Amino acid sequence: MPANTTDASGPSDAKKPGKKKKGRRVRLLLLVLVLALVAGVGFGAYWSVSTVRASYPQTTGTVTLDGLSGEVEVKRDSYGIPQIYADSDADLFRAQGFVQAQDRFWEMDVRRHMTAGRLSEMFGSGQVETDAFLRTLGWRKVAQEEYDKVLDESTKRNLQAYAEGVNAYLKDKEGRDISVEYAALGLTNNYKPTQWTPVDSVAWLKAMAWDLRGNMQDEIDRSLLTSRLDKGQIEDLYPEYPYKTHKPIVDRGAVSPVTGKFELDATPSGGTGAEIPQGAAEGLNTQLSALSDTLDEIPALLGPNGNGIGSNSWVVNGDHTTTGKALLANDPHLAPMLPSLWYQMGLHCRKLSKTCQYDTAGYTFSGMPGVIIGHNQDIAWGLTNLGADVTDLFLEKVSDDGYLYGDKVKPFTTREETIKVAGGRDRKITVRETDNGPLVSDRSKELDKVGQKAPVGNSAPDRADGYAVALKWTALEPGKSMDAVFAINRAKDFTSFRAAAKNFEVPSQNLIYADTEGNIGYQAPGKIPVRLKGDGTLPSPGWDPAYGWAKDPVPFDELPYEYNPKRGYIVTANQAVIDGSEYPHLLTKDWGYGTRSQRINDLIAQKIKGGEKVSTDDMQKMQMDNTSEIAALLVPELLKINVSDPSVREAQKLLEGWDYTQEPDSAAAAYFNGVWRNILKLAFGNKLPKELRVKGDCINVPPAKNSGPVDAQRKLVRECGQRDGDSAQPDGGDRWFQVVRDIVKDQDNEWWKAPARGREDALENRDELFARAMEDARWELTSKLGKDISTWSWGRLHRLMLKNQTLGTEGPDLLQRALNRGPWNLGGGEAAVNATGWNAASGYEVIWVPSMRMVVNVGDWDKSRWINLSGASGHAFNAHYTDQTDKWAKGELLDWSFGTDAVGASTVDTLTLKPRQP
């Protein structure tokens, strides 16, 4: 194991250091950073250790803060997690802004530039295309409209107070006094941070919605698949949701034909289904890969989009717990970031009143007031991505005069945008919009040709130079999600919780609930479109009035919910919300396939049926469950195959007696996942078009099916993949579990056949393909882990690297090494409850993780537990930069103090914020 590698048991190259040794190590790391800043950027400047420490926050003593009406206390525990105490809402959120800016302003500043399409102002011309795309989407424009026209006055007051707190921190500070990254940035341009505004906070919700936008990538991929696969083959790769084996969230209730509301005791009358669009919507040519590449650039700043973006949450009522009260768990799955996306915090009014309404704690976003996930004095709540289909791509027939709609040409809505570039000239772009949304195809020369060869019906207009592509997305309409955040923080019961959820429009989330009165519940909120025609699985013809969206979304009263179900627990983990055949509205055709949710359901049900109660420890243990469902399906078949090669047989033996758990030290898990990766490549990956395969994956293939008659003697074409590794296919997620489950008993299924490879014969059936995959995996792991299988382990393949999200990915190598941390050797895996995701098309590295974990003891709040992926601080060599990561990797949780006495007992630093005297 490399000296700097960390596994689930902590750093591998050192025992816990004493204070003297730890201090010396910090000084050495600080020196490394100074050298990196000098040598990496190459300006020859000399920076002292004091330069690096200059931005560390003051956590003790007294600070005078403009605008406060009274004293505020900021109490931090030994992990630097702050709990804020104030006497008014304004003071509470003003202090929250100040404290988050102390720890995370660099992160906040980068985020607001990203959401506004202004990264070029910080990082130069390399960000112009990203900025242009984000300006086209108009996140900042919509956030401004929300603030100006939609949000409640109380929400705007809280946002303004938060902004004042941030600006109080920034007052009279140079960049180097705020974060060491500004010092590095100052060597290449003269960028200086500007004042924070309330709209900066609102805009971050658009970024969150983008991460969780639903099936846009699936919509693109289905279209790209038409260049090589027929309709039946594509349907094979997108199977129906397995309702019989993987339970949806809500198992009873329906929209009442009498009241028009979703009622728990109503009887389903059968869903309406959805018509699949024909003609132009049947597919696009492979030029759509250019759009896919553009989309990849945006999630790269926030987290990978697709099957990896999900979460686990579940709640068990007091009848089935050792505490006699509800237990609620949550762990959202997002890209590994440094610092973590989440910031732990408590917001406490010393006395609740009309002017001071909050006593809440949990996970916040730096740059946004309030608590996103957590609990208050009465209720607890968690979030997982509902996965509703809230985006559609529309083909548009365009000309200089506008776009075709019916038999008329309508003029574009246009706006000019100027992109300022650090160290370069300004760039100007024109954004064009149709009634279906902005033309995302305008942002790339290649995208001008999108739709040029799309297979369209006779009713489609002449394509001329091709169709443009517009994006219709609910988040591009002003909404009230910011109102919902504050309302949930104040909610006292399920009625007020649901009332708050009604405004949680984007992103559409599964909201899980528990309260101190013993109730548990679930609500599906969100602004979910009603399609006039089509089901959102393929791009639609924008010129046809029969398509598009109805004026109003699915009514909130008709969205599914649960309240105190008889089974005594609720599980949400991105599975189907409700059986689509029994529900009249189309929420999506692209659910997660329910592998994680069903495992959690099974673990809870086993406890209850066995007469056992679920404890806090049980909830924590469930979060770390790393059982592989696909291994349980395939290993019995793999062990039946007669293997003649002694080296491959040696590896095959690793699977004998394996319990399908993916521990970091498991050689069997390493080998099985290698076999799984190679099964996917042989059966599916090599048959996909280059636009979906990973970059650098080159194979010999027949010409594309639409390239004319193929001579039997014609040479194969050398073709290389084009997709970013995080989004390439087959990614090995639980959609692929279902694909394989549907055909695994069919030995002669066409998917198991593969052409000859070099001197190796063609594969004619399943067992031949499995045997080849076992052989390929043996030699792949030999090259990565060595010939001696006794040294193999899953963790050595499956490693997590935490990277600073800006200079840690794009800066000079020495600077990256100074700012980044890791690797850690992890267990878990794709579609396991311990969801440390990897993409089987590109390798085994961890690309998304449980970004935090919490287990809430409802009503006995001080016995709750939590953990963050990294730490409270965004300052590279602060003690709290990654001080939670080792414990996170091992599945440990920290004690979570909430009550005044418990917070006092855990406090190690107290900072008093005082109002300025007149």
N, C-alpha and C positions, 0 to 999 in steps of 0.2 A: 504494500500500500504506500503511495507517495507520502512524503513527510507532511504535506500540508492538507492531506485529505482528512475529512471528518466523517465518521459514520454515526449510526443512531445511538452510539454510546458516548459520543462527544469527541473532542480532538484526539487524534490518534498519536500525536507526537509529543504530548505533554500531559502530566498530571495537573490537577488544579493548582495554579500557582498561588503562592503566598502573596501578601501585599507588596513586599519588596520586589519579588520576581515579576509580579504583574505590572508594577510601576515601571520597571526597567523595560519590559516588553512594549508597553505603550510608548515610552520615549523612543525606542527603536523604530516602531511603526510610524511615529510622527516624523522621524528623520527620513524614513523611506519616502513618505509623501512629499516632504520638502525637496528631496532629490528628484523625485518623479516630476514634480511641477517644473523644476529647473531643466532637467535633462530632457524630459518628454516634450515640453513645449519648445525648448531650445532657445530661450531668450537670454540666458546667462544671468538672470536676476538671482539674487540671494535672498531667500526667505527664511526667517528664523522659525523655531518651534512656536514662538508666541503668535506668529501669523496664523498658524493652523488652529491654535487654541482661541484666537480672538473671537470666533463666532459661537463659542460654547455658551449656552444660555445661563443666565443668573437664576439660581433656584433657591437661594436663601436671602434673607435681609428684606429690604424694602425698595420698591420702585414706585415712583409717582407716575400716574397714568391719566392723561387728559380725558375728560368726559365722564369719569366715574362719579357716581352720586354717593358712594360709600366705600368702605374698605372691602377688599376681596382677598380671600386666602387661597393660595395654590399649594396643596399638599401633595408631595410626590413620595412614592414608596421606593424601595431599593432597586426597582427596575425603571425608575424615572417616570412611572405612569402618574399623571396628575389628576387630582380631584379638586374641583373648584367650588368655593362656597361664597355666595353673594346674597344680597337682599333685594335685588330686582332683576327682571329679565334682561334689561339693557346691560346692567353690569355683568351679568353672567355670560352673555354672548360676547361682550366687549373683551372680557378676560379670556374667553375661549379663543378668540382671534389672536390675541397677544401671545398666549401660550403656544398655540399651534405654529405661529410664525417663529417663535423662539426655536422650536425643534425642527421645523419642516419647511421653512420659507422657500428654499431652492426648489423643492418638489412642487410647492404651490405655484411658484412663478412659472416653472416649465409647463405645468398643467394648464394654466390660464392662457399661455401663449399658444399651446397646442389647440385648445378648444376655440380660440379666436382665429386660428390660421395665421399666427404671427411668429412661428418658430424661427423664421429666417432673420428676424430682428436680433435673436440671440446667437444663432449658430451659423448664419451665412447662407450662401446660395444653394448648398446641398439640401436645404429644406423647402425650396421654392415649390416643387411639385406637390409635396405634402400639404403645404399651406394653400396652394391653389385648389386642391381637392376639398379641403376643409372649408375654405371660403365658399366654394360651390354649394356644399351642404348647408352652410349658413348657421352653424350652431350658435355662434355669438349673437347673430341677428335675432334668432328666435328667442334666446335667453333675454335679450333686451325687451322684446315684445311682451314676454311673460312678466317681467318686472314692471313695465310701464302700464300694462293694461289688464293683467289677469290676477296676479297674486294679491292676497289679503293685505290690508294695511299693517296688521300685526306682524305678518311674515316679513314685510319690507322693513319694519322697524328693527326686527331681529337681525336681518341681513346687514342693515346699515350699522348697527352696533358692532357686529362682528368685524366689518370692514374698518371701523374706527379703531378697534383693538389691534388689528394687523398693522395699520398705519402708525399707531403709537409705537409699535415695536420698530418700525422702519425709520422713524424720525431721527434725523441727524446721523444715520449710519451709512458708511461706505459699503460697497459690495463685499469687501473682504471681511467686514465686521459681521456679515450676515451668514456667509457660508464660504468654505474654502473653494468651492467650485467657481464662485464669482472671481476669486483671486486668479484662478487658472484662466477663466474666460477673459479677464481683463488684460491678459498678455496678448490676446489675438484681436480683440476689438474693445471699444469703449462703452460697451453696454452697461447701463445702470438701471436697477429696479425702479419701477414707478409705483404710484399709489394703488392700493387695492380698492376695488369697487364691489358693490353688492352683486352686480351682474357677473363678475368673475366667479362668484360662488354658484350662481344659478347655472352657468354654462357647464359646470362639471357634471351635472345630471345628464347632459347630452352625451358626454363621453361614456358615462355609465350605461346609458341606453344603447350606445353604439356597440359596446362590448356584448350586450345581451339582446341584440336586435332580432334574433330568430334564425330563419332558414335561408338567408340570402345566398350563402355559399352553396347550400344544397341546390338552390334554384339555378345558380350558374353552372354547377357541376352536372346536373341533369342535362342541361343544354349542350355542354361540351361533350358529353358521352354520346350524343347522337352522331358524332363524326365517325364512331367506330362500332357502336353497339346498336342493336335493334331495340324496339320498344319492350319486348319481353325480357331481354337481358337487363335493361335498365330497371325494370320492375323487380327483377331478381335481387338487384343491389340495393333496392329501397323497399324492403318487405313491409307488410302490414304490421302494426303494433300488436304484440302477443298478449292480448287482454286476458286470455285464459291462464297464462302462467305468470304474468307480471301485473299485479294489481294496480289499477289507477288510484289516484289519491282519494277521490270521492267514490264510494261504492253504492250510494243510494241517492234518491232525490231526482228531481227533474224540473224543467220549466213548466209551470202549471198552465194548461190551456185556458183556464178560467181567469186567473189573476195576471198571467203574463210574467210572473216572478219565479225565480228558482226556489222551490220549496222542498224541505227535507223529506216530506211524506208524499210528495207528488209521484205519480206513476209515469214512466217514460212512454211516449207515444211513438218513438222512433225518430231518428235524426233525418234531416233533410238531405244530408250528403252534400256533395259539391261536384259541379260539372267540370271536367278537365278541358281547358281551352284547346281548340283545334286551330288549324291554319298556321298563321304566323307564330303563334305561341308554342308550337311544337318543339322549337329548338333554335339555337343560334349556332353559327359556325365557330370555329376555334379561335376567332378573333376575341371572343369573350374572355379568353385567358388574359388579355391585356387589362380588362376591368378587374379580373381576379387579382392580378399583380398589384394594381393600384389599391384595391381594398386591403391587401396584405400589409401595405406600408402603414396604414392607419392603426390597425390592431397591434402592430409591432411596438407602438408607443404605449399601449394600454394593456395588452394581453392578447394571446391568440384567440381567434374567434372559431367557433365550431363546437364539436362534441365536447371539447375540453372545458368549455365555459358552462359550469353547472354548480351544484352545491348539494349538500345533504342537510336536512333538518327533520327532526321528529320530536314528538311530545308524547309523554305517557302520563295518564292521570293518576291521582293519588291512590286509587283503589289497587293499583298494580305496582306501587313503588314502596321502597323500604322507609321512605320519609313520611308517607301518608299524604304527600303533596305532589303536585305535578313536577316532572323533570323535563326540561327542554334543552335540546342540543342543536347546534348549527355549525357548519363549516363550509363556507363558500369556496369554490374552486376557481382560481384565477392564475394568471401568470406569476411566476416568482419574481418579485421586484425588490429592490433595495433602494430606499427603505420600503417596507411593506406598504401595500395600498391602504391598510387600516391603521388607525391611531386610537389607542385605548384611552378612555377618559371618563370622568364622572362630572356631572353638572348638577349642583345641589343648591336649591334655595334654602337658606337657614330656616325660614318659616314659609310654608306655602300660603299664597294669598292671590288676589286678583292681579297684583302687580309683580308677583314672583311665583311662577306656575310650574316650575320644573324641579324634579328630583329624580334624575335618570342617569344611567351609566351604561357604557358599552363601547361599541366600535364606531368611530367617526371617520369621515374623510377630511384630511388636511385641506383647508380651503373652503370648508362648508360648515356652517353652524348646525348644532343639533346632534343627535345620536341616530345612526342608521339601523344598527342591530343591537339589541340589548334588553334592558328592563327598566321600569321605574318602580315606584313604591307599591304599585297595584298589579301590574301586568308584565309579562315577558313576551318577546316576539323574535322571530327569525325570518330569514328570507332565503328562497332558492329561486332560480330562474324558471319562470313558467314556460318559456320557450314559444310563446304565442307568435304567430306569423304576422308581423306588423310591418313588413316591407314587401314591396313588389317592384319588379323591373318591368318597364313598359317600352316596347319598341315604338319609335316615333318616326313618321315619314316627314322629313323636314326640308325646307327650302330657305332661300334668303328672306322670304317674306314671312315665314312662320312654320307652323306644323299643321298637318292634316287632321281634322276631326270630323267624322262623317263625310259630307261632301263639301266642306268649307275649310279654308286655310285661316287659322287663328294666329294672331301675332304673339310672339314670345313676350314674356315678362323679363326684362333685363335689368341688370345693375352692374356698375363698374366697381372693381375692387383693385386697390393699390397695395402691393406687397412690398414692404420695406425690407431691404437686405443689408445685413451688417457687412461693411466692407465692399459693397457693390451697389449697382444702380437699382432703382426701384423697378418693379415689374408690374404691369397692369394686365388684368384679365377682365373679360366680359362673361358674366354668368347669365345663361339663358334658362328660363323655366317654362314648362308647359303646365297644363292643369294637373298633370300627373307628377310634377316635381321637377327638380333641377336636372339638366342634362349632364349626367356624370361622364358621358362619352366625350364631352368637349375638353376634358382635361388631359388628353393624350393624343398624339398623332395617330397611333395605332387604333385608338378608340373611335376615330372618325370613321373607321371602316366596319365598326361593329354591325353585325346583321347583314353584311354584304352578300353572304351566301346562305342565309337562313332559309330552310325549306318552308315556303309559305304556300298557302292555298290560292285558288283563283281569285278569291275575294280581296286578296291583299293588293295594295297599290304598287305600282312600278317602283322598284327599289332604287333605281338610278345609282347614286354613289353609296347606297347603303342606308340602313336605318340608324338613327341615333338611339340612345338608351337613357331613359329618365328613371329616377328613383323616387318612388312614393313611400313615405315612412311617417308613421304617426308622430314621431319625435320632432318632426319639422313643423308641427303645428303648436302654437302656444298652449301650455297646460299648467296644472296646479300641483305638480308633484312636490314642489318645495313646501307648499301648504301642508301636504300630507305628512311630511317628515315631522314638523312641529306638532301636528295634531296627534300623531301616533305617540310621540314623546309624552303628551299630556293625557292620553286615554286612560280610563279607569275601569272599563268593563268591555264586554264583547260588542255591545251596541255602539259605544263611542269609538271602539277600534275599527269596526266596519264602516262607520261614518267617515273616519279618517282615510281608510283604505280606498274609498270611492274616488278620492282625488289622486291616488297613486297611479297616475296614468301611464307614464313611461319611466323606466322599463317595466313591462308587465311581470310581476313577481308572484310567487306563491308565498302568501303571508301565513305563518303559523303562530299560534297564540296559546297562552295559559295565564290564569289569574289566581290571586290569593284566595278566591272563593271556591276553588276546586274545579273550575271550568277549563276546558281546552277547546280549541277551534281552529278553523282554516278558512281563508278567503282568497279567491282568485280575483284580483283586481286588474285594471289596465284598460287602455284605450285600444280595443281590438277591432279591426275593420270588418265590415260586412261587405263581401264582394258581390257585385251584381252578377258576375259570371266568372267561372274559373275557380281554381282551388289554390292558387299561389305557388304551385310547384314548378311552374315554368313561366318565362316572360310572356306578357300579354300584349295584344295589339292595341297600341294607344289610340289609333285612328278609329277604332270601332266603339261606338257609344254603348254597345251591349256590355262592355267590360268596365273596369273602374270600380270605385267604391261608393257605397251608399253615403248619403250626407251624414248620417249618425252611426257611431260605432255600436257594437253589441251593448245593450243596456246593462248597467251595473247590476240591477235587480235580477238579471237573467244569468249572471255569472255564478258558477258553482261555489258552494261553501259547505262547511261542516261545523256542527256544534255538539260537543259531548257525544260522539258516536258510541254505540253499544260496545264495540270491541275495546274501547278504552285507550286508544292511541291513534295517532295520525302520523303518516310518513310522507314526506315530499323529497324527492331526489331527481327531479327533472323527468319523471315518468309522465305518462298521460294523466291529465287531470280527471277525466271522466270518459267512459266508453263512448266513442264517437257515434256508434250506431244508436245510442239512446239519448243523444243530446242534439238539439236542433241547430246549434251554431258551429261554424267551422272555426276552431281555435288555431289549429295548425295540422298539417299532414306529416310533420317532421318532429315528433316527440323524440326525446331520449328513449331508449328501449327498455328501461326499467330494471337493469341488472342490479345497480346499487340499491334502489328502493326495495326490490324484492328481498335482497339479502337482509336489509334492516328489518323489514316486515317479518321475515322468518326468524331472526334472532329474538325479536320481542315476543313473537307468538310462542316460540319454544319455551321461553321463560314462564310465560303465563300458563300455558298448558301443563307445564311441569309443576305448577303450584308454587313457583318462586316469585319473589318480588324483584323489581328492577331497582338497582342502587345507582348512586352517582358514579361509583367505580365501574359498574356495568356499562353505563352510557359512554364513559370515557374509553372503555375497552372496545366497544362497538365502533367508535370512531377510527380505531386503528385496525379494524378487521381487514385483512388483505387477501382473503380467499379469492381465487380465480375461478369464475364460473365456466369460462371456456376451457380451462384445464380439466375441470371435472367432466366435461363433455368429451374431450379429445384424448386424454391420456389413456383410458381403457382401450381405445382403438389403436393408439400408437404402440402400446405394449404387445398387441397381437401380431405385429408385423415382424416377419423373420428377417433379421439383419445379419448379413454375412461378414461385413467389415468389422474387425475386432475393435477398432477405435470408435466406430459409430455405436457398436453394441455396448461398449463401456459407458458411453454417454446415455444410451437408452436405459441402462440399469439405474441411472439416477432417478428415473421416474417411478421405479418400483417402490411401493409403500409410501410415496409422497402424499401428503395430506392436502395438497393444492394451495397451501399458504405461501405467500411471497415475502418471506423474511429477508432482511438484507444479507444474511450469511448463507442463504439457501443456494446450493449448486443446482438443485432440481429446478427451482424457479428460473434461474438463469438459462438453463438448457431449454426448458419448455418454452419460454418466451422467445428464444432464438428459433425454435421450431415453428412456433405460431407466426412469427414474422416471415419466415420463408414459405410457409403454406400460403399465406396471403399473397406474397409476391408471385409464386408460381401459378396459383389458381386464378388470381384476379389482377394483380398489379401489372404484370406484363401484357395484359390484354386491354389496359386502359389507354386512352389517348395521351400524348405527351403533355398536354396542358394540365393533367392531374397528377402525373408522376413526378417524383422528386428530382430536383436539379441534379445533373450528373449521372442519373440512372439511364444508361444507354443500352438499347437492345435492337436486334434486327427484327423488323416487322414487315408484313405485307403492306402495300400502299393503302391509304385511307379508302374506305368503301365508296366515297363519292368522287374518286379520282379517275373514273373510267374503267373500261374492261381490263381485267388482269390476265396476262399471259401466264400460263402455268409454269413456264420456264423463266419468267421474269425474276430478276434478282430482288432479294429483300432490301428494304430501305433501312439504313442506320438512323435511329431516332432516339433523341435524348430528352429526358424529362425537363419540365420548365417550372415546376411549382416549388415555392418555398417549403422547406422541410417541415415546418410546424403545421402546414395545412394540406400537405400532399396526401394522396390516397393510394392504397387503402390504409387508413390510419390505425386500424386495429381496435377501434372502440366498439361499444356494444351493438351498434348497427351491424358491424361485421360478425359479431357473435351470432346474431339472428340470421344473417345470410348463410353462414356455415351450418347452423342448427337446422335450417330448412332443407339442406341437401346432404347432410352428413351420412344418412343411411342409404343414399343412392350412389352405389359404387361407380356407376357408369355415367353419372351426370356430366354434361359437356364442360362444366367449369373445371372438372378434375383433369381434363385433357390439356396437354401442353406439347408444343413441337419439340423436335430433337434439338439438342444443345451441344454443339461441337461434336465430340465423339460419343456423347451420351444419347441413348435412344429416346424417342418420343414417349410421353407419358399417356397412358390410355385409360387409367382409372384412379380412384381415390387412393388405394393403398400404394400404388406406384408413386403417386405424387407425395404422399406422406413419407414414404421411404426416402425420396429425394430430398425433401425438406429436412429430415433428420440428419442426412449426410451433410447438406449445406450448412446447417446450424452447427454441426460438430466442428467444421473447419472455420466457420466464421468466428465462433467463440475461441477456438484455438489461437487464431490470429490476435484476438483482443485480450484474452485472459491467460493464454499459455496452454501448452499441451497437457499438462498435469491437471486432470479434472478435480483433484482433491483441493486445488487452490481456487477453484471457481466460486463465485458468489454473485447473487443478483445485484447486490449493492455496488459492486465494482463496475457493473455495466450501467446501472440505473442511478446516475449521480445528479445531484442538484448543485448548480452554481448560482449564487446570488450576485446580480450585476447592478451597479448604479445605472439608473435608466437613461442617463445622457452621456456624460463623459466616460462612464464605465463601459459603454458599448462602442462609442465612436471616437474616444480620445486616444492619445498616444499609448502605446503598450504599457510603458511603465506607470502611467497614470491609471490605466485600467486595473493593473495589479494592485495599486495602492487603494483604489476605491472599492474593488470587488472583494467578495468573500466566498470561500468554499474550496473544493467541493465537499458535499456530504453524501455518503453512501446510504441510499434509502431502500426501504421495502415498499410494499404496496404496488399499485400499478393501475393500468387503464381499466376503468369500470369496476375497480374494487372500491369498497367503502372508504378505505384509506387511499384516496384517489390521487396518487402521484402519477400524473399522466405522461405518456410518451407516445410518439408517433411511429408506428411500426414501419411506415414507408421510408423513414429517414434514419432511424437508429433507436437507441435506448435511453438517451439523456432525458431528464425530467423537464417538461416544458409547461406544466401547470400543476398546481398543488392546492391542498387545503390552506387557503391564505390566512386563516385563523381557525381556532377551535374554541367553543365554549360549551359548558354544561351549566344550566341555570337551575338552582334549587329554588323553586317558586315559593315566595313567602318566607323562606329562610335564606335570605339573599346573601348573607355573609359566608354561607357554605357553598356558594357557586364557585366555578373555576373557569379560567380562561387562559389563552396563550396567543401570541402573535407570531408571525413568521420570522420577523427580524427583531426590531426593538422600537422604543419610543422615539429615538433620535435619528435624524437624517444627517448628522454630522459624522464624517467618516471615521474619526478616531475617538469619538465619544464612547464612554463605557456602555452606553445603551444603544449602540449601533446595531449589534446582532446578539445581544445578550440573552435573547429568548430562543434563538435558533436551535441550539443543541437540545434543549428540553423539547421544543416542538418536534424535532426529528425523532426523538424517542417516544413521543406520544404523551409526554408529561404536560400537566396543566398547573398554572399558578393559582394560589388562593386569590379570590376576587372580593376585596373589601367593599362594602357599600354603606353600611350604617355609620353614623358619626363616630361611635366608639371604636369600631373595627378599623376605620380609616385612620383614626388617631393612633391606634396601636401600630399600624404598618407604616406610618409616616416617618421618613428620614430627613426630608428637606421641606421647609415651609417658606414660601415667598409671599410677602404681603404687598398687595397693590393698593396704593392710596390715591385718593383724588387730589388734584392740584388745588392748593388753597388760593382763594382769590386775593 
